Amino acid sequence: MTKIIILGGGFGGIRAALDLEKKLKHLTEQGQAEITLIDKNSYHLFTPLLYEVASASDIAKDPFAVKLRKTVCIPYQDIFEGKNIKFIQSKVSKINLSERLIATGGGEDLSFDYLILAIGGQMEDFGVNGVKEYACQFKNIEDALLVNQKIEEITKKAAENKKQTPIEILICGGGFTGVELSAEIAGYIKKTGRVLVRLFEAGPKILPMVPDRERIKISKRLTKLGVAIMENSAIEEVGADFVKLKNGQRINGDLVIWTAGVKANEVLKFIEGLPLTEKGGIAVEGTMLAKGLKNIFAVGDIIEFIDPKTQRPVSAQAYTAIDQGKIAARNIFNLICGKPLRFYKPFSGVWVSPVGGKYAVAYLLKSFIFGGLSGWIIRQIIDLRYFFSILSVKKALALFWEEVSLFIKND
């Protein structure tokens, strides 16, 4: 029996599992192949909506935030229903590439013929003092719920005149996550009174990967919402209620949120025989095979892949992880069938940036650019399309409706 294990149920891991199941259906049904996905959580996290969770308001809360969790935590049970995919919820304690063994946290040893590493990245603090200790991180559902809770506490104190206004929120990192989060928070808190959201970017421009015309449009929208864009503002230190810039300026705030970057997971350092780059990511071939290895694939935030056209690393986006997952699945199928391997061709120039309320900028190549409500509608279509790609039609529509009906209250 050919055993395939996928570690991690992010965008790349899920896509690889579903594609492999489809391609190897006749083998899995005959017991000649087995596909297993291992993840520490029981759900696939739809990270593009974390900013909505963080800023959600006017929602009847419960101690476990079940309603909010359900909008972004998609159970693997729903995704793999009716599929020949085995799911194991567990942490992994050891990976032995030479012996092709994985030890789970439960003490079980699993053998594999092919392995796809898709464990995702972790927060990058760039060595800034105080980030881990004092700033709210923004990587998973618990982070988003904590931000939501803290904003609720701050606004409640302001409403009860227990703190002076304006409310000041400090968001560190001017990429897509920082922009989306700052816009949504500013729009939400503005309803409660005076607010100032500061968005810090170490470089000369927020969203450096975005064309100037669209960046200006997004910047104007942020300013209109009450976001102070602070470019060329490299941070030297973070405290519980302040950030200190490298120029010596100290800026106080009620809440500090860190959205400045993602790096490869540090657990990769402990996997013997895994080829790593200087930055700690997995060095991969164009086939998504780890360099020098014949049965180990890697996708998503943990890899460093240089686009041959631009000579720059491919950005860590959901759609790039999905494309890489497809290639990894295709090439495992090709190896099993004795066919030539395919190469990953990075595709860029498409993005959608929600900027508060029913407003987004959608860049679908140079000829198709939408802003405002039309951009927001395109974003909803993209989300629904993704839900259709991993769930049954009924469950995809139910999830989409729950998401829209809940978060539209923010707008």
C-alpha positions as CSV (number, residue, x, y, z in Angstrom):
1,M,0.0,0.0,0.0
2,T,1.2,3.5,-0.9
3,K,1.0,5.7,2.2
4,I,0.7,9.5,1.8
5,I,0.8,11.8,4.9
6,I,0.0,15.5,4.8
7,L,1.1,17.5,7.8
8,G,-1.1,20.6,8.3
9,G,-4.6,21.5,7.1
10,G,-4.0,25.0,5.8
11,F,-4.9,26.1,2.3
12,G,-2.1,24.1,0.7
13,G,-2.6,21.0,2.8
14,I,-6.3,20.8,2.3
15,R,-6.0,21.3,-1.5
16,A,-3.3,18.6,-1.7
17,A,-5.5,16.1,0.2
18,L,-8.6,16.7,-1.8
19,D,-6.8,16.6,-5.1
20,L,-4.9,13.4,-4.2
21,E,-8.2,11.8,-3.1
22,K,-9.7,12.6,-6.4
23,K,-6.7,11.4,-8.5
24,L,-6.2,8.2,-6.5
25,K,-9.8,7.3,-5.8
26,H,-9.6,3.9,-7.6
27,L,-6.4,3.0,-5.5
28,T,-7.9,4.2,-2.2
29,E,-11.1,2.3,-2.8
30,Q,-9.1,-0.9,-3.5
31,G,-6.9,-0.5,-0.4
32,Q,-3.8,0.2,-2.5
33,A,-3.3,3.8,-1.3
34,E,-4.0,5.7,1.9
35,I,-4.1,9.4,2.4
36,T,-3.8,10.8,5.9
37,L,-3.9,14.4,7.0
38,I,-2.6,15.3,10.5
39,D,-3.3,18.5,12.3
40,K,-3.3,19.7,15.9
41,N,-6.7,21.3,15.4
42,S,-10.1,19.7,14.4
43,Y,-10.7,22.5,11.9
44,H,-9.4,24.3,8.8
45,L,-8.9,27.9,9.7
46,F,-10.2,30.4,7.0
47,T,-7.6,33.1,7.9
48,P,-8.9,35.8,5.4
49,L,-11.8,36.5,7.8
50,L,-9.8,36.8,11.0
51,Y,-10.0,40.6,10.8
52,E,-13.8,40.3,10.8
53,V,-13.7,38.2,13.9
54,A,-11.4,40.7,15.7
55,S,-13.7,43.6,15.0
56,A,-17.1,41.9,15.2
57,S,-19.7,43.8,17.2
58,D,-23.4,43.6,18.3
59,I,-23.1,39.8,18.6
60,A,-24.6,37.9,21.5
61,K,-21.4,36.5,23.1
62,D,-20.9,33.2,24.9
63,P,-17.9,32.1,26.9
64,F,-16.5,30.0,24.1
65,A,-17.4,32.4,21.2
66,V,-19.0,29.6,19.3
67,K,-20.8,31.8,16.8
68,L,-17.7,33.6,15.8
69,R,-15.6,30.5,15.7
70,K,-18.0,28.8,13.3
71,T,-17.6,31.5,10.7
72,V,-13.8,30.8,10.2
73,C,-13.2,27.3,11.7
74,I,-14.4,24.7,9.2
75,P,-14.4,21.2,10.6
76,Y,-12.3,18.6,8.8
77,Q,-15.2,16.3,9.3
78,D,-17.3,18.5,7.0
79,I,-14.5,18.9,4.4
80,F,-13.6,15.2,4.3
81,E,-17.2,13.8,4.5
82,G,-17.6,11.0,1.9
83,K,-13.9,11.2,1.0
84,N,-11.2,8.5,1.3
85,I,-9.1,10.7,3.5
86,K,-8.1,9.7,7.0
87,F,-7.8,12.6,9.5
88,I,-5.8,12.4,12.7
89,Q,-6.0,15.2,15.3
90,S,-2.7,15.3,17.0
91,K,0.6,17.2,17.4
92,V,3.6,15.6,15.9
93,S,6.5,14.9,18.2
94,K,9.1,13.7,15.7
95,I,9.7,13.3,12.0
96,N,12.3,10.9,10.7
97,L,12.8,11.4,7.0
98,S,15.4,8.7,6.5
99,E,13.2,6.0,8.1
100,R,10.0,7.6,6.7
101,L,8.3,7.7,10.1
102,I,6.2,10.3,12.0
103,A,5.6,10.0,15.7
104,T,2.4,11.7,16.9
105,G,1.8,13.3,20.3
106,G,-0.3,10.3,21.2
107,G,2.6,7.9,20.9
108,E,1.7,6.4,17.5
109,D,4.3,5.8,14.8
110,L,3.1,6.3,11.2
111,S,5.0,5.3,8.2
112,F,4.8,7.0,4.8
113,D,6.0,6.7,1.3
114,Y,5.3,10.3,0.4
115,L,5.1,13.3,2.8
116,I,3.7,16.8,2.2
117,L,4.8,19.4,4.8
118,A,2.2,22.1,5.0
119,I,2.4,23.1,8.7
120,G,2.2,26.9,8.1
121,G,4.3,29.7,9.4
122,Q,4.5,31.6,12.6
123,M,4.8,35.3,13.7
124,E,7.9,37.2,12.7
125,D,8.9,39.7,15.3
126,F,12.1,40.9,13.5
127,G,13.9,40.8,16.9
128,V,11.9,43.8,18.2
129,N,11.9,43.9,22.0
130,G,8.5,43.3,23.8
131,V,6.6,42.0,20.8
132,K,6.1,38.5,22.2
133,E,5.4,39.8,25.8
134,Y,3.1,42.7,25.2
135,A,1.6,42.9,21.7
136,C,-1.5,41.0,20.6
137,Q,-0.5,38.6,17.9
138,F,-2.7,38.0,14.8
139,K,-2.1,34.6,13.4
140,N,-4.9,32.3,14.6
141,I,-8.5,32.3,15.9
142,E,-7.5,32.7,19.6
143,D,-5.5,35.8,18.6
144,A,-8.5,37.3,16.8
145,L,-10.8,36.6,19.7
146,L,-8.4,38.1,22.2
147,V,-8.3,41.3,20.1
148,N,-12.1,41.4,19.9
149,Q,-12.3,41.0,23.7
150,K,-9.8,43.7,24.4
151,I,-11.5,46.2,22.0
152,E,-14.8,45.4,23.7
153,E,-13.3,46.1,27.1
154,I,-11.7,49.4,25.9
155,T,-14.9,50.7,24.3
156,K,-16.9,49.7,27.4
157,K,-14.6,51.7,29.7
158,A,-14.9,54.7,27.3
159,A,-18.7,54.5,27.3
160,E,-18.7,54.4,31.1
161,N,-16.3,57.4,31.2
162,K,-13.7,55.2,32.9
163,K,-11.0,56.2,30.4
164,Q,-10.3,59.4,28.5
165,T,-10.9,59.5,24.8
166,P,-9.8,59.2,22.1
167,I,-9.3,55.4,22.0
168,E,-6.0,54.7,20.4
169,I,-5.2,51.4,18.7
170,L,-1.7,50.8,17.5
171,I,-1.3,48.3,14.6
172,C,2.2,47.3,13.6
173,G,2.6,46.2,10.0
174,G,1.4,47.8,6.8
175,G,0.7,44.7,4.7
176,F,-2.7,43.4,3.7
177,T,-3.5,42.1,7.2
178,G,-2.6,45.4,8.9
179,V,-4.6,47.4,6.4
180,E,-7.7,45.2,6.6
181,L,-7.6,45.1,10.4
182,S,-7.0,48.8,10.9
183,A,-9.8,49.7,8.6
184,E,-12.4,47.4,10.2
185,I,-11.4,48.3,13.7
186,A,-11.6,52.0,12.9
187,G,-15.0,51.7,11.4
188,Y,-16.3,49.7,14.4
189,I,-14.9,51.9,17.2
190,K,-15.9,55.1,15.4
191,K,-19.5,54.3,16.2
192,T,-18.7,54.4,19.9
193,G,-17.0,57.8,20.0
194,R,-13.6,59.3,19.3
195,V,-11.0,56.9,18.0
196,L,-7.5,57.0,16.5
197,V,-6.0,54.0,14.8
198,R,-2.4,54.2,13.9
199,L,-0.9,51.9,11.2
200,F,2.9,51.6,11.4
201,E,5.0,50.6,8.4
202,A,8.8,50.3,8.7
203,G,9.2,50.9,5.0
204,P,8.5,54.0,2.9
205,K,5.0,52.7,1.8
206,I,2.2,50.5,3.1
207,L,1.4,47.6,0.8
208,P,4.7,47.7,-1.1
209,M,3.5,45.0,-3.5
210,V,0.5,47.1,-4.7
211,P,0.6,49.6,-7.7
212,D,0.8,53.2,-6.7
213,R,-2.7,54.1,-8.1
214,E,-4.4,51.4,-6.0
215,R,-2.3,52.2,-2.9
216,I,-3.3,55.9,-3.0
217,K,-7.0,54.8,-3.3
218,I,-6.6,52.5,-0.2
219,S,-4.7,55.2,1.7
220,K,-7.4,57.7,1.1
221,R,-10.0,55.3,2.3
222,L,-8.0,54.5,5.5
223,T,-7.6,58.2,6.2
224,K,-11.3,58.8,5.8
225,L,-12.0,56.0,8.3
226,G,-9.7,57.7,10.8
227,V,-6.6,55.7,10.4
228,A,-3.3,57.5,10.7
229,I,-0.8,56.0,8.3
230,M,2.7,56.1,9.7
231,E,5.2,55.1,7.0
232,N,9.0,55.1,7.6
233,S,8.2,54.2,11.2
234,A,10.4,51.3,12.1
235,I,9.6,50.0,15.6
236,E,12.4,49.5,18.2
237,E,10.4,48.4,21.2
238,V,6.8,47.4,22.2
239,G,5.2,47.8,25.6
240,A,1.8,47.0,27.0
241,D,0.5,50.5,26.1
242,F,3.1,52.0,23.7
243,V,5.5,51.5,20.8
244,K,8.9,53.2,20.6
245,L,10.2,54.0,17.1
246,K,13.8,53.8,16.1
247,N,13.9,57.6,15.8
248,G,13.2,57.7,19.6
249,Q,9.6,58.8,19.4
250,R,7.3,57.0,21.9
251,I,3.6,56.7,21.0
252,N,1.1,55.6,23.6
253,G,-2.0,53.6,22.9
254,D,-4.7,51.4,24.5
255,L,-3.9,48.3,22.5
256,V,-0.9,47.2,20.4
257,I,-1.5,44.6,17.7
258,W,1.4,43.0,15.7
259,T,0.7,42.1,12.1
260,A,4.2,42.8,10.7
261,G,5.1,39.4,9.2
262,V,5.2,35.7,8.9
263,K,8.2,33.4,8.9
264,A,8.7,29.7,8.5
265,N,7.9,27.5,11.5
266,E,10.8,27.0,13.8
267,V,10.1,23.3,14.2
268,L,11.7,22.8,10.8
269,K,15.1,23.2,12.5
270,F,14.6,19.9,14.3
271,I,13.8,17.8,11.3
272,E,17.1,16.1,10.4
273,G,17.9,16.0,6.7
274,L,15.5,18.8,5.7
275,P,17.2,21.4,3.4
276,L,16.7,24.8,4.8
277,T,17.5,28.3,3.5
278,E,19.3,31.0,5.5
279,K,15.9,32.4,6.6
280,G,14.8,29.0,7.9
281,G,12.4,28.1,5.1
282,I,12.4,24.8,3.2
283,A,14.4,25.0,0.0
284,V,12.2,23.5,-2.8
285,E,12.5,22.6,-6.4
286,G,9.9,23.9,-9.0
287,T,8.2,20.5,-8.5
288,M,7.6,21.4,-4.8
289,L,10.0,18.6,-3.8
290,A,12.4,19.5,-1.0
291,K,15.8,19.9,-2.7
292,G,17.8,16.7,-2.7
293,L,14.8,14.6,-1.6
294,K,12.7,12.3,-3.7
295,N,9.5,11.9,-1.7
296,I,9.2,15.0,0.5
297,F,7.1,17.9,-0.7
298,A,6.5,21.2,1.0
299,V,4.0,24.0,0.4
300,G,2.8,27.3,1.8
301,D,4.4,29.6,4.4
302,I,7.2,27.2,5.3
303,I,8.9,27.2,1.9
304,E,11.1,29.7,0.1
305,F,10.5,29.6,-3.6
306,I,12.1,32.1,-5.9
307,D,10.0,33.1,-8.9
308,P,12.2,32.6,-11.9
309,K,10.6,35.6,-13.7
310,T,11.0,38.2,-10.9
311,Q,13.9,36.5,-9.0
312,R,11.9,37.3,-5.8
313,P,10.4,35.0,-3.2
314,V,6.8,34.1,-3.9
315,S,4.6,35.9,-1.3
316,A,2.8,33.9,1.4
317,Q,-0.8,34.2,0.2
318,A,-3.7,31.7,0.4
319,Y,-4.0,31.3,-3.4
320,T,-0.2,30.6,-3.8
321,A,-0.4,27.9,-1.1
322,I,-3.4,26.4,-2.9
323,D,-1.6,26.4,-6.3
324,Q,1.4,24.7,-4.6
325,G,-0.8,22.1,-3.0
326,K,-2.2,21.3,-6.4
327,I,1.3,20.8,-7.8
328,A,2.4,18.6,-4.9
329,A,-0.7,16.4,-5.3
330,R,-0.2,16.2,-9.1
331,N,3.4,15.2,-8.7
332,I,2.8,12.5,-6.1
333,F,0.2,11.1,-8.5
334,N,2.7,11.3,-11.4
335,L,5.4,9.6,-9.3
336,I,3.0,6.7,-8.5
337,C,2.1,6.4,-12.2
338,G,5.6,6.8,-13.5
339,K,4.8,10.1,-15.3
340,P,7.1,13.2,-15.6
341,L,6.8,15.8,-12.8
342,R,5.1,19.1,-13.4
343,F,6.5,22.5,-12.4
344,Y,4.9,25.2,-10.3
345,K,4.4,28.4,-12.2
346,P,3.8,31.3,-9.8
347,F,0.9,33.6,-10.7
348,S,0.7,37.1,-9.3
349,G,-1.0,40.3,-10.0
350,V,-4.4,39.4,-8.4
351,W,-5.4,40.5,-5.0
352,V,-8.4,41.9,-3.1
353,S,-8.1,44.2,-0.1
354,P,-11.1,44.9,2.1
355,V,-10.8,48.4,3.5
356,G,-13.7,48.7,6.1
357,G,-17.4,48.2,5.6
358,K,-18.7,47.2,2.2
359,Y,-15.6,48.5,0.5
360,A,-12.7,46.7,-1.1
361,V,-10.2,47.2,-3.8
362,A,-10.0,44.3,-6.2
363,Y,-7.1,44.1,-8.6
364,L,-7.7,41.4,-11.2
365,L,-4.8,42.2,-13.5
366,K,-4.2,45.7,-14.9
367,S,-7.4,45.7,-17.0
368,F,-9.8,44.7,-14.3
369,I,-9.7,46.9,-11.2
370,F,-12.7,47.5,-9.0
371,G,-13.2,49.7,-5.9
372,G,-15.9,50.3,-3.3
373,L,-19.0,48.1,-3.2
374,S,-18.1,46.2,-6.5
375,G,-14.8,45.3,-4.9
376,W,-16.5,44.1,-1.8
377,I,-18.9,41.9,-3.9
378,I,-16.0,40.4,-5.7
379,R,-14.4,39.5,-2.4
380,Q,-17.6,37.7,-1.3
381,I,-17.7,35.8,-4.6
382,I,-14.0,34.7,-4.0
383,D,-14.9,33.5,-0.5
384,L,-17.9,31.6,-1.8
385,R,-15.9,30.0,-4.6
386,Y,-13.4,28.7,-2.1
387,F,-16.1,27.3,0.1
388,F,-17.5,25.5,-2.9
389,S,-14.1,24.0,-3.6
390,I,-13.8,22.3,-0.2
391,L,-17.4,21.7,0.9
392,S,-20.6,20.3,-0.5
393,V,-22.9,22.9,-2.1
394,K,-25.3,22.8,0.9
395,K,-22.6,23.3,3.5
396,A,-20.7,25.9,1.5
397,L,-23.9,28.0,1.1
398,A,-24.7,27.6,4.8
399,L,-21.3,28.7,5.9
400,F,-21.3,31.7,3.5
401,W,-24.7,32.8,4.6
402,E,-23.7,32.6,8.3
403,E,-20.5,34.6,7.6
404,V,-22.2,37.3,5.6
405,S,-25.2,37.7,7.9
406,L,-23.0,37.9,11.0
407,F,-20.2,40.2,9.7
408,I,-22.4,42.5,7.7
409,K,-23.5,43.9,11.1
410,N,-20.0,45.4,11.3
411,D,-20.7,47.5,8.2
